[in-house]
Amino acid sequence: MKNNLEPKTHLPVVTPIVGVLAPANTQPACVPDLVAQQALASPAAIAVTCGSETLTYAELENRSNQLARFLRALGVGPEQVVGLYLDRSPSMVIAALAILKAGSAYLPLPPDSPRERLEFMLRDADVAAVVTHSDLAAHLPSNGHRVVAIDRDSGEIAKQSPLPLAHMVSEGSLAYVIYTSGSTGQPKGVEILHRGLSNLVSWHLRAFGVTATDRASHLAALGFDAAVWELWPYLVAGASVHLAPEALRQDPVGLCEWLVKERITIGFMATPLAERLLLLQWPKQTALRILLTGADTLHHRPAANLPFILVNNYGPTECTVVATSGAVPPGESNRAPSIGRPIDNLQAYVLDEEMKEVAAGVAGELYLGGAGVGRGYRNHPDLTAQKFVPNPFSEDSSDRLYRTGDLVRCLPSGEVEFLGRSDDQLKIRGYRIEPSEIVRVLDEYPGVETSAVVARERDSREKSLVAYLVLAASANVTATQLREYVSKQLPTYMVPASFVRVNALPVTANGKVDRTALPAPDAANSLVDEEFIAPRTLVEQRLAAILSHLLNVKVVGVNDNFFLLGGHSLLGTQLLTRISQNFGVELSLLSLFDHPTLAGMSEEIEKLILAKLEDAEPAQVWPSQPGGTN
């Protein structure tokens, strides 16, 4: 361990939290090789489960080898990027591993991404092929790449040999690409190397004492880099990965019950969800021993009676998921939990504007170096040069530091305290958002002269995006029009929940937008939606009450769209639970995406109720005591 006093702001590597499995500075083989070793050692062990579907290590190895050979036969190879356009499923795990085995890098393409964003990522990443399912392939923009539908092409894939392939990757090879919101107004693809992925895995195994007996949860959406962390350390260790049902991913009570039932021993939850789980009463017999959290600022500490350890983690996508980590001691404190210390083989520096080290306890920008630092931004050397800078503290001229843009300070304990952003970047539900990307889209809309986007707390648990607009005098713009326009180009988590009209954007003395002077949304300044039609039927009225409470809006009309009112897939799972409680029917997440308006959802609910009436008494169909709207 490095001495945190020499220099004081060059922070030490993380102390093992649980167990020691490998020396801190050991660089292991690449991930696909290590997973293959587990398949050879324990072929019948369970690798992945999803509901009633299971995948053994032998099945994972053989099927990924066959798909990898199929990809190679198409000409896919080293340094090429292959899109991964699949839902969370065992097939997704097989496909990701197959892409790595083929020597290529995988690019997660979330199925709920707008078509325009998909098209941009496919073009910008210069994707050679996309692995998907035939049902999803119809929604995939054509970009000259080869589409491999694992169900449609299953016959040809099955003809390939299940034997291991020749070694195709090294620590300097590209492992995956993940797109993040871009400060230039366009998303940017972060290139991560096998060196960083292997370092993340080896640190994880050592720090948390992971063994083949562990049962890990998987909740993160495909486009969130935490999904990387939820897979590979456990598959390398021979543990089992359990994919949580979609309907439970943001339901704290249901998720707690699932974690206990599935005997999950270690899992990651984004900070807002983890903080809600900390408030629950956990049964003493729970197998969960470590709850990992991160992606947003942690405000609370765990109670002393919780049966697991809470570990707070921090890391930009550019530095392979996790850069610092630390266990959070239970109890009350006036100080928010720290983000821990740097993980193995990563260095952290707290620097001023001239890249000089600041004194201990003084705030500065966090710079990260070492094994986890990625290659840069795909096909954007100018952006790479701005953020990945030469390391002035290294004698190796090839060493680089990633400047995070985050303000921190080093505590006397050697831990890092997160203070905020040095720029305007936002975090909403764990997603990193550059407001300028949303502003670019808004400013293209006819009648919008200029705009600004900020995050405001909607209640004690969650923030939402608010857009401030300076409109042309003759502009006749509604909130519905703007939401629909933005949602066609950006993911749902980047669509503002409110639109506020202002005469001019307030500015500071140096000419920057003064976000602290922007007014709070209210009935007087907020843009209204199109013609309002009140709920007409009993189902519509009851559903409107549920939506009003869930989305924190006063009224909901029959044509109002769940997603355009500020809803998202995380709140969607809670909505489905409320519908089940109130109407006694199970509406699917897919149905919510297909019928997002109040009228559309109500119609689907009525169809399900009528279907149940054919085989059940009315009392069994419509609960006599509503489940409530809370």
C-alpha positions as CSV (number, residue, x, y, z in Angstrom):
1,M,0.0,0.0,0.0
2,K,1.3,3.4,-0.9
3,N,1.9,6.0,1.9
4,N,-0.9,8.5,1.6
5,L,1.3,11.2,3.2
6,E,3.9,11.1,0.3
7,P,2.5,13.0,-1.4
8,K,-0.6,13.7,0.7
9,T,-3.0,13.9,-2.3
10,H,-1.6,10.8,-4.1
11,L,-4.1,8.5,-2.5
12,P,-3.4,4.9,-1.5
13,V,-4.8,1.7,-3.1
14,V,-7.9,0.2,-1.4
15,T,-7.5,-2.0,1.7
16,P,-9.1,-5.4,1.2
17,I,-12.6,-5.3,2.6
18,V,-13.3,-9.0,2.8
19,G,-10.7,-11.7,2.2
20,V,-7.5,-11.8,0.1
21,L,-7.4,-14.1,-3.0
22,A,-4.5,-12.6,-5.0
23,P,-1.6,-10.2,-4.6
24,A,-2.7,-6.6,-5.3
25,N,-0.4,-6.1,-8.3
26,T,-1.0,-9.3,-10.1
27,Q,-2.3,-9.0,-13.7
28,P,-4.4,-12.1,-14.6
29,A,-5.3,-13.5,-17.9
30,C,-8.1,-12.0,-19.9
31,V,-11.7,-12.6,-19.0
32,P,-12.7,-15.1,-21.8
33,D,-9.8,-17.3,-20.9
34,L,-10.6,-17.3,-17.2
35,V,-14.3,-18.1,-17.9
36,A,-13.1,-21.0,-20.0
37,Q,-11.1,-22.3,-17.1
38,Q,-14.1,-22.3,-14.9
39,A,-16.1,-24.2,-17.5
40,L,-13.3,-26.8,-17.7
41,A,-13.1,-27.1,-13.9
42,S,-16.9,-27.1,-13.1
43,P,-18.9,-27.8,-16.3
44,A,-22.1,-28.7,-14.5
45,A,-22.1,-25.6,-12.2
46,I,-24.8,-23.0,-12.8
47,A,-23.4,-19.9,-14.5
48,V,-26.5,-17.8,-15.2
49,T,-30.2,-18.0,-14.1
50,C,-33.1,-16.0,-15.3
51,G,-36.5,-17.1,-13.9
52,S,-36.8,-20.8,-14.7
53,E,-34.0,-20.6,-17.3
54,T,-30.6,-21.8,-16.3
55,L,-27.2,-21.9,-18.1
56,T,-24.4,-24.2,-16.9
57,Y,-20.7,-23.2,-17.4
58,A,-20.4,-26.0,-20.0
59,E,-23.4,-24.6,-21.9
60,L,-22.1,-21.0,-21.6
61,E,-18.7,-22.1,-22.9
62,N,-19.9,-24.3,-25.8
63,R,-22.6,-21.9,-27.1
64,S,-20.3,-18.9,-26.8
65,N,-17.6,-20.8,-28.7
66,Q,-20.0,-21.6,-31.5
67,L,-21.3,-18.1,-31.8
68,A,-17.7,-16.7,-31.7
69,R,-16.7,-19.1,-34.6
70,F,-19.8,-17.9,-36.5
71,L,-18.8,-14.3,-36.0
72,R,-15.3,-15.0,-37.2
73,A,-16.6,-16.7,-40.3
74,L,-18.4,-13.4,-41.1
75,G,-15.0,-11.7,-40.9
76,V,-15.4,-10.3,-37.4
77,G,-12.1,-10.0,-35.6
78,P,-9.7,-8.0,-33.4
79,E,-10.4,-4.3,-32.8
80,Q,-13.8,-4.5,-34.4
81,V,-16.9,-3.5,-32.6
82,V,-20.0,-5.8,-32.5
83,G,-23.3,-4.4,-31.3
84,L,-25.1,-6.3,-28.5
85,Y,-28.8,-5.6,-29.1
86,L,-30.5,-8.0,-26.7
87,D,-32.7,-7.9,-23.6
88,R,-31.2,-8.9,-20.2
89,S,-31.1,-12.7,-20.6
90,P,-28.8,-15.7,-20.6
91,S,-28.6,-15.2,-24.4
92,M,-27.2,-11.7,-23.8
93,V,-24.4,-13.2,-21.6
94,I,-23.6,-15.8,-24.2
95,A,-23.4,-13.2,-26.9
96,A,-21.2,-10.8,-24.9
97,L,-18.8,-13.7,-24.1
98,A,-18.8,-14.8,-27.7
99,I,-17.9,-11.4,-29.0
100,L,-14.9,-11.3,-26.6
101,K,-13.8,-14.8,-27.7
102,A,-13.9,-13.7,-31.3
103,G,-11.4,-11.1,-30.4
104,S,-13.8,-8.2,-30.8
105,A,-15.3,-5.6,-28.5
106,Y,-19.0,-5.5,-27.6
107,L,-21.1,-2.4,-27.7
108,P,-24.3,-2.5,-25.5
109,L,-27.3,-1.2,-27.5
110,P,-30.2,-0.9,-25.0
111,P,-33.4,-2.2,-26.7
112,D,-35.4,0.8,-25.5
113,S,-33.1,3.4,-27.2
114,P,-34.6,5.8,-29.7
115,R,-34.0,4.8,-33.3
116,E,-32.0,8.0,-33.9
117,R,-29.7,7.3,-31.0
118,L,-29.2,3.7,-32.2
119,E,-28.4,4.9,-35.7
120,F,-25.8,7.4,-34.3
121,M,-24.1,4.8,-32.1
122,L,-23.9,2.2,-35.0
123,R,-22.5,4.8,-37.3
124,D,-20.1,6.5,-34.9
125,A,-18.7,3.2,-33.5
126,D,-18.3,1.8,-37.0
127,V,-20.0,-1.4,-36.0
128,A,-19.1,-4.5,-38.0
129,A,-22.0,-6.6,-36.9
130,V,-24.9,-6.7,-34.5
131,V,-26.0,-9.7,-32.4
132,T,-29.7,-9.6,-31.7
133,H,-33.0,-11.5,-31.8
134,S,-35.3,-11.5,-34.8
135,D,-38.0,-9.7,-32.8
136,L,-35.6,-6.8,-32.1
137,A,-33.9,-6.9,-35.5
138,A,-36.9,-5.2,-37.1
139,H,-36.3,-2.1,-35.0
140,L,-32.6,-1.9,-35.8
141,P,-31.5,0.9,-38.3
142,S,-29.7,-0.3,-41.4
143,N,-26.1,0.8,-41.4
144,G,-24.4,-1.6,-43.7
145,H,-23.5,-4.0,-40.9
146,R,-24.2,-7.7,-40.7
147,V,-27.1,-8.7,-38.4
148,V,-26.8,-12.0,-36.5
149,A,-30.2,-13.0,-35.1
150,I,-29.4,-15.8,-32.6
151,D,-32.8,-17.5,-33.1
152,R,-33.0,-17.1,-36.9
153,D,-29.4,-18.1,-37.4
154,S,-29.4,-20.8,-34.7
155,G,-29.1,-23.7,-37.3
156,E,-25.9,-22.2,-38.8
157,I,-24.5,-21.3,-35.4
158,A,-25.1,-24.9,-34.1
159,K,-23.0,-26.3,-37.0
160,Q,-19.9,-24.5,-35.5
161,S,-17.5,-26.4,-33.3
162,P,-18.0,-25.9,-29.5
163,L,-14.2,-26.3,-29.0
164,P,-12.2,-23.4,-27.7
165,L,-10.9,-20.9,-30.3
166,A,-7.4,-19.7,-30.8
167,H,-6.4,-17.0,-28.4
168,M,-7.2,-13.6,-29.9
169,V,-6.9,-10.9,-27.2
170,S,-4.2,-9.4,-25.0
171,E,-4.4,-6.8,-22.2
172,G,-4.1,-4.0,-24.8
173,S,-7.0,-5.3,-26.9
174,L,-10.4,-3.5,-26.9
175,A,-12.9,-5.2,-24.7
176,Y,-16.1,-3.1,-24.9
177,V,-17.4,0.3,-25.9
178,I,-20.1,2.1,-23.9
179,Y,-21.7,5.4,-24.9
180,T,-22.1,8.2,-22.4
181,S,-23.7,11.6,-22.7
182,G,-21.4,14.0,-24.5
183,S,-20.4,17.6,-23.5
184,T,-20.3,18.5,-27.2
185,G,-24.0,17.7,-27.6
186,Q,-23.4,14.2,-29.0
187,P,-22.9,10.9,-27.1
188,K,-19.4,9.6,-27.1
189,G,-18.2,6.0,-27.1
190,V,-15.8,5.1,-24.3
191,E,-13.2,2.5,-25.3
192,I,-12.2,0.1,-22.5
193,L,-9.3,-2.4,-22.8
194,H,-9.0,-5.9,-21.5
195,R,-6.3,-4.6,-19.1
196,G,-8.8,-2.5,-17.3
197,L,-11.5,-5.2,-17.3
198,S,-9.0,-7.8,-15.9
199,N,-7.8,-5.4,-13.3
200,L,-11.4,-4.7,-12.2
201,V,-12.1,-8.4,-12.0
202,S,-8.9,-9.3,-10.0
203,W,-9.5,-6.4,-7.5
204,H,-13.1,-7.4,-7.1
205,L,-12.3,-11.1,-6.3
206,R,-9.6,-10.0,-3.8
207,A,-11.5,-7.2,-2.1
208,F,-14.8,-9.1,-1.6
209,G,-13.6,-12.6,-1.2
210,V,-15.7,-13.9,-4.1
211,T,-15.8,-17.7,-4.5
212,A,-17.7,-20.3,-6.6
213,T,-20.3,-20.5,-3.8
214,D,-21.4,-16.9,-4.2
215,R,-24.7,-16.1,-5.9
216,A,-24.7,-12.6,-7.5
217,S,-27.6,-10.4,-8.6
218,H,-27.7,-8.7,-12.0
219,L,-30.0,-5.6,-12.3
220,A,-28.3,-2.9,-14.3
221,A,-29.6,-2.0,-17.7
222,L,-27.4,-3.0,-20.7
223,G,-26.2,0.5,-21.4
224,F,-25.1,1.1,-17.8
225,D,-21.5,0.1,-17.3
226,A,-22.4,-1.4,-13.9
227,A,-23.7,-4.3,-16.0
228,V,-20.1,-5.1,-16.9
229,W,-19.3,-5.3,-13.2
230,E,-22.3,-7.5,-12.4
231,L,-21.1,-10.2,-14.8
232,W,-17.5,-10.9,-15.3
233,P,-16.0,-11.1,-11.8
234,Y,-18.5,-13.8,-10.9
235,L,-18.2,-15.8,-14.0
236,V,-14.4,-15.7,-13.6
237,A,-14.8,-17.0,-10.1
238,G,-17.2,-19.8,-11.0
239,A,-20.1,-18.2,-9.1
240,S,-23.7,-17.9,-10.4
241,V,-25.2,-14.8,-11.8
242,H,-29.0,-14.3,-11.2
243,L,-30.8,-11.9,-13.5
244,A,-33.6,-10.1,-11.5
245,P,-37.0,-10.0,-13.1
246,E,-37.8,-6.8,-14.9
247,A,-40.8,-6.0,-12.7
248,L,-38.6,-6.0,-9.5
249,R,-35.6,-4.0,-10.7
250,Q,-36.9,-0.8,-9.1
251,D,-39.3,-2.2,-6.5
252,P,-37.5,-2.2,-3.2
253,V,-39.8,-4.4,-1.3
254,G,-40.2,-7.0,-4.1
255,L,-36.5,-6.9,-4.8
256,C,-35.7,-7.5,-1.1
257,E,-37.9,-10.5,-1.1
258,W,-36.3,-11.8,-4.3
259,L,-32.8,-11.3,-3.0
260,V,-33.7,-13.3,0.1
261,K,-35.5,-16.0,-1.8
262,E,-32.7,-16.4,-4.3
263,R,-30.1,-16.5,-1.5
264,I,-28.1,-13.8,-3.2
265,T,-24.8,-13.2,-1.4
266,I,-23.5,-10.1,-3.2
267,G,-25.1,-7.6,-5.4
268,F,-25.0,-4.1,-6.8
269,M,-27.8,-1.5,-6.7
270,A,-27.6,2.1,-8.0
271,T,-27.5,4.6,-5.1
272,P,-31.2,5.8,-5.1
273,L,-32.4,2.2,-5.0
274,A,-29.8,1.1,-2.5
275,E,-30.8,3.9,-0.1
276,R,-34.4,2.7,-0.2
277,L,-33.3,-0.9,0.5
278,L,-31.4,0.3,3.6
279,L,-34.7,1.4,5.1
280,L,-36.3,-2.0,4.9
281,Q,-36.5,-4.7,7.6
282,W,-34.3,-7.5,6.5
283,P,-34.8,-11.1,7.8
284,K,-31.9,-12.4,9.8
285,Q,-31.7,-15.5,7.5
286,T,-30.8,-13.4,4.5
287,A,-27.7,-14.7,2.7
288,L,-26.7,-11.2,1.4
289,R,-23.3,-10.4,2.8
290,I,-22.3,-7.4,0.7
291,L,-24.4,-4.7,-1.0
292,L,-22.5,-2.6,-3.5
293,T,-23.7,0.8,-4.5
294,G,-22.6,3.7,-6.6
295,A,-23.5,5.9,-9.7
296,D,-24.8,8.8,-7.5
297,T,-24.1,10.6,-4.3
298,L,-24.8,8.4,-1.2
299,H,-26.4,10.5,1.6
300,H,-27.2,7.9,4.2
301,R,-25.4,5.3,6.3
302,P,-26.7,1.8,7.0
303,A,-28.3,0.9,10.3
304,A,-26.2,-1.3,12.6
305,N,-28.7,-4.2,12.5
306,L,-28.5,-4.8,8.8
307,P,-27.1,-8.3,8.0
308,F,-24.8,-7.1,5.3
309,I,-21.9,-4.7,4.6
310,L,-22.7,-1.6,2.5
311,V,-19.8,-0.6,0.1
312,N,-19.9,2.7,-1.6
313,N,-18.1,2.9,-5.0
314,Y,-17.2,5.6,-7.5
315,G,-15.9,5.5,-11.0
316,P,-16.4,7.1,-14.4
317,T,-17.1,4.9,-17.4
318,E,-13.7,6.0,-18.8
319,C,-11.9,4.2,-15.9
320,T,-13.6,0.7,-16.2
321,V,-16.6,1.1,-13.9
322,V,-14.9,1.4,-10.4
323,A,-12.1,3.7,-9.4
324,T,-12.5,4.1,-5.7
325,S,-14.3,1.9,-3.2
326,G,-14.9,1.7,0.6
327,A,-17.1,0.1,3.2
328,V,-19.6,2.4,4.8
329,P,-19.6,2.1,8.6
330,P,-23.1,2.1,10.2
331,G,-24.4,4.8,12.5
332,E,-25.2,8.4,12.4
333,S,-22.9,11.1,11.1
334,N,-23.0,14.7,9.9
335,R,-20.7,13.9,7.1
336,A,-21.9,12.0,4.0
337,P,-20.1,8.7,3.4
338,S,-16.8,8.9,1.5
339,I,-16.2,7.2,-1.9
340,G,-13.4,5.2,-0.3
341,R,-9.9,4.7,-1.7
342,P,-8.5,3.9,-5.1
343,I,-8.8,0.2,-6.1
344,D,-5.8,-1.9,-7.0
345,N,-3.4,-0.6,-9.6
346,L,-5.2,2.8,-9.9
347,Q,-3.8,6.1,-8.7
348,A,-5.8,9.2,-7.7
349,Y,-4.5,12.8,-7.7
350,V,-6.3,15.9,-6.4
351,L,-5.0,18.8,-8.5
352,D,-5.7,22.5,-9.1
353,E,-6.3,24.2,-12.4
354,E,-2.6,24.1,-13.3
355,M,-2.4,20.3,-12.5
356,K,-0.5,21.0,-9.3
357,E,-1.2,18.9,-6.2
358,V,-3.2,20.6,-3.6
359,A,-2.7,20.4,0.1
360,A,-4.4,17.6,2.1
361,G,-8.0,18.6,2.9
362,V,-8.2,21.2,0.1
363,A,-10.7,20.7,-2.7
364,G,-9.4,20.0,-6.2
365,E,-10.3,18.1,-9.4
366,L,-9.9,14.4,-9.3
367,Y,-7.5,12.8,-11.8
368,L,-7.2,9.1,-12.2
369,G,-4.4,7.0,-13.6
370,G,-3.3,3.4,-13.8
371,A,-4.7,0.1,-15.2
372,G,-8.3,1.1,-15.3
373,V,-7.9,4.1,-17.6
374,G,-9.5,3.5,-21.0
375,R,-8.1,4.1,-24.4
376,G,-10.2,7.1,-25.0
377,Y,-13.3,8.1,-27.1
378,R,-13.9,6.1,-30.2
379,N,-13.1,7.9,-33.4
380,H,-12.8,11.2,-31.4
381,P,-9.1,12.0,-30.9
382,D,-9.8,15.6,-30.1
383,L,-12.1,14.7,-27.2
384,T,-9.6,12.0,-26.1
385,A,-6.8,14.6,-25.9
386,Q,-8.9,16.9,-23.8
387,K,-9.8,14.4,-21.1
388,F,-7.0,11.8,-21.3
389,V,-3.9,13.9,-20.5
390,P,-0.2,13.0,-20.0
391,N,0.7,12.0,-16.5
392,P,3.1,14.6,-15.1
393,F,3.9,12.3,-12.1
394,S,5.2,9.4,-14.2
395,E,8.5,8.8,-15.9
396,D,6.7,6.8,-18.6
397,S,5.7,9.2,-21.4
398,S,2.8,6.9,-22.4
399,D,1.1,7.1,-19.0
400,R,-2.1,9.2,-19.0
401,L,-4.4,10.6,-16.5
402,Y,-8.2,10.9,-16.9
403,R,-9.5,14.2,-15.7
404,T,-12.9,13.4,-14.1
405,G,-14.3,16.9,-13.7
406,D,-15.3,15.9,-10.2
407,L,-14.3,18.0,-7.2
408,V,-13.0,16.0,-4.2
409,R,-10.7,16.3,-1.3
410,C,-8.5,13.8,0.6
411,L,-9.6,13.2,4.2
412,P,-7.1,12.5,7.0
413,S,-8.0,8.8,6.8
414,G,-6.8,8.7,3.2
415,E,-10.4,8.3,1.9
416,V,-11.8,10.5,-0.8
417,E,-14.7,12.9,-0.2
418,F,-16.8,13.7,-3.2
419,L,-17.8,17.4,-3.3
420,G,-19.6,17.8,-6.6
421,R,-19.0,18.5,-10.3
422,S,-16.6,21.1,-11.7
423,D,-18.8,21.4,-14.8
424,D,-22.5,21.1,-15.5
425,Q,-22.7,17.3,-15.8
426,L,-25.8,15.8,-14.1
427,K,-26.7,12.4,-12.6
428,I,-30.3,11.2,-12.9
429,R,-31.1,7.7,-11.6
430,G,-27.5,6.7,-12.0
431,Y,-27.2,7.9,-15.6
432,R,-24.6,10.4,-16.4
433,I,-26.1,13.3,-18.5
434,E,-24.5,16.2,-20.2
435,P,-27.2,18.9,-20.3
436,S,-25.7,20.3,-23.5
437,E,-26.8,17.2,-25.4
438,I,-30.5,17.9,-24.4
439,V,-30.0,21.6,-25.1
440,R,-28.7,20.8,-28.6
441,V,-32.0,18.9,-29.4
442,L,-34.2,21.5,-27.9
443,D,-32.6,24.4,-29.7
444,E,-33.3,22.7,-33.0
445,Y,-37.0,22.8,-32.4
446,P,-38.9,25.6,-34.3
447,G,-39.6,28.5,-32.1
448,V,-37.0,27.8,-29.4
449,E,-34.4,30.5,-29.4
450,T,-32.2,29.2,-26.6
451,S,-32.5,26.8,-23.7
452,A,-30.9,25.4,-20.5
453,V,-31.5,22.1,-18.6
454,V,-31.0,21.5,-14.9
455,A,-31.9,18.8,-12.4
456,R,-34.3,19.7,-9.6
457,E,-35.4,17.6,-6.7
458,R,-39.0,16.4,-7.3
459,D,-39.4,14.9,-3.9
460,S,-37.1,13.6,-1.1
461,R,-36.0,10.6,-3.2
462,E,-35.6,11.6,-6.8
463,K,-34.4,14.4,-9.1
464,S,-36.0,15.2,-12.4
465,L,-34.9,17.3,-15.5
466,V,-36.3,20.7,-16.0
467,A,-35.9,22.5,-19.3
468,Y,-35.9,26.4,-19.5
469,L,-36.8,27.9,-22.8
470,V,-36.6,31.3,-24.4
471,L,-39.2,31.2,-27.2
472,A,-39.8,33.3,-30.2
473,A,-42.6,35.8,-29.8
474,S,-44.8,34.0,-32.3
475,A,-44.0,30.5,-31.0
476,N,-47.0,28.3,-30.0
477,V,-45.2,25.4,-28.4
478,T,-46.7,22.8,-26.0
479,A,-45.0,20.5,-23.5
480,T,-46.4,17.5,-25.3
481,Q,-44.8,18.6,-28.6
482,L,-41.4,19.1,-27.0
483,R,-41.4,15.8,-25.1
484,E,-42.3,13.9,-28.3
485,Y,-39.6,15.7,-30.2
486,V,-36.9,15.0,-27.6
487,S,-38.0,11.4,-27.0
488,K,-37.4,10.6,-30.7
489,Q,-33.7,11.5,-30.4
490,L,-32.7,10.8,-26.8
491,P,-33.3,8.1,-24.2
492,T,-36.3,8.4,-21.9
493,Y,-34.0,9.3,-18.9
494,M,-32.9,12.4,-20.9
495,V,-36.4,13.7,-21.6
496,P,-37.2,16.7,-19.3
497,A,-40.2,16.2,-17.0
498,S,-41.1,19.9,-17.1
499,F,-40.7,22.8,-19.6
500,V,-40.5,26.4,-18.2
501,R,-40.8,29.5,-20.4
502,V,-38.5,32.4,-19.4
503,N,-38.0,35.8,-21.1
504,A,-34.2,35.3,-20.9
505,L,-31.7,33.0,-19.3
506,P,-30.1,34.6,-16.2
507,V,-26.3,34.8,-16.5
508,T,-23.4,35.2,-14.0
509,A,-20.8,37.9,-14.1
510,N,-18.6,35.7,-16.4
511,G,-21.4,35.2,-18.9
512,K,-22.3,31.7,-18.0
513,V,-26.0,30.6,-17.3
514,D,-26.8,31.2,-13.7
515,R,-28.6,28.0,-12.9
516,T,-29.2,29.0,-9.3
517,A,-31.3,32.0,-10.5
518,L,-33.7,29.9,-12.7
519,P,-37.2,29.8,-11.2
520,A,-38.9,26.7,-9.9
521,P,-41.6,25.3,-12.2
522,D,-45.1,26.3,-11.4
523,A,-48.5,26.7,-13.0
524,A,-47.7,30.2,-14.2
525,N,-44.5,29.6,-16.0
526,S,-44.7,25.9,-17.2
527,L,-45.7,25.1,-20.7
528,V,-49.1,23.3,-20.8
529,D,-49.9,20.0,-22.6
530,E,-52.3,19.8,-25.5
531,E,-56.1,19.7,-25.0
532,F,-57.0,18.0,-21.8
533,I,-59.6,15.2,-21.7
534,A,-60.5,14.0,-18.2
535,P,-60.7,10.2,-17.4
536,R,-64.0,8.8,-18.5
537,T,-64.3,5.3,-17.1
538,L,-63.8,3.8,-13.7
539,V,-60.6,2.1,-14.9
540,E,-59.2,5.4,-16.3
541,Q,-60.1,7.3,-13.1
542,R,-58.4,4.8,-10.8
543,L,-55.4,4.5,-13.1
544,A,-55.1,8.3,-13.3
545,A,-55.0,8.5,-9.5
546,I,-52.1,6.0,-9.5
547,L,-50.2,7.9,-12.2
548,S,-50.8,11.2,-10.5
549,H,-49.3,10.0,-7.2
550,L,-46.4,8.0,-8.8
551,L,-45.4,10.8,-11.2
552,N,-46.2,13.7,-8.8
553,V,-48.5,15.5,-11.2
554,K,-51.8,17.0,-10.3
555,V,-54.0,15.8,-13.1
556,V,-53.6,13.1,-15.8
557,G,-55.7,13.1,-19.0
558,V,-56.7,10.2,-21.2
559,N,-54.1,11.2,-23.9
560,D,-51.3,11.8,-21.5
561,N,-48.3,9.6,-22.1
562,F,-46.6,7.9,-19.1
563,F,-43.1,8.5,-20.5
564,L,-43.8,12.0,-21.6
565,L,-45.1,12.9,-18.1
566,G,-41.6,12.1,-16.7
567,G,-42.0,8.3,-16.3
568,H,-39.2,5.9,-17.2
569,S,-38.6,2.2,-17.1
570,L,-37.7,2.3,-13.4
571,L,-41.0,3.9,-12.4
572,G,-42.6,1.6,-15.0
573,T,-42.0,-1.4,-12.8
574,Q,-43.6,0.4,-9.8
575,L,-46.6,1.3,-12.0
576,L,-47.0,-2.4,-13.0
577,T,-47.0,-3.3,-9.3
578,R,-49.7,-0.7,-8.5
579,I,-51.8,-2.0,-11.5
580,S,-51.6,-5.5,-10.2
581,Q,-52.6,-4.4,-6.7
582,N,-55.5,-2.3,-7.8
583,F,-56.9,-4.3,-10.7
584,G,-55.8,-7.8,-10.1
585,V,-54.2,-8.2,-13.5
586,E,-50.6,-8.4,-14.7
587,L,-49.7,-5.8,-17.3
588,S,-46.4,-6.5,-19.0
589,L,-43.6,-3.9,-19.4
590,L,-43.7,-4.5,-23.1
591,S,-47.4,-3.6,-23.1
592,L,-46.6,-0.4,-21.2
593,F,-44.1,0.6,-23.9
594,D,-46.7,-0.2,-26.7
595,H,-49.6,1.5,-25.0
596,P,-48.1,4.3,-22.8
597,T,-51.1,6.7,-22.7
598,L,-53.8,6.5,-20.0
599,A,-56.4,5.5,-22.5
600,G,-54.1,2.8,-24.0
601,M,-53.2,1.3,-20.7
602,S,-56.8,1.4,-19.5
603,E,-57.9,-0.5,-22.6
604,E,-55.3,-3.2,-22.0
605,I,-56.3,-3.5,-18.4
606,E,-59.9,-3.9,-19.4
607,K,-59.0,-6.6,-21.9
608,L,-57.2,-8.5,-19.1
609,I,-60.1,-8.1,-16.7
610,L,-62.6,-9.4,-19.3
611,A,-60.3,-12.4,-20.0
612,K,-60.2,-13.3,-16.3
613,L,-64.0,-12.9,-16.1
614,E,-64.4,-15.9,-18.4
615,D,-62.8,-18.2,-15.8
616,A,-63.2,-16.5,-12.5
617,E,-65.7,-14.8,-10.2
618,P,-65.7,-11.0,-10.3
619,A,-64.4,-10.9,-6.7
620,Q,-61.3,-12.7,-7.9
621,V,-60.8,-10.3,-10.8
622,W,-61.3,-6.9,-9.1
623,P,-59.9,-6.7,-5.6
624,S,-62.5,-5.6,-3.1
625,Q,-59.9,-3.5,-1.3
626,P,-57.7,-1.5,-3.7
627,G,-54.0,-1.8,-3.2
628,G,-53.7,1.9,-3.0
629,T,-51.8,4.4,-5.0
630,N,-48.8,4.8,-2.7
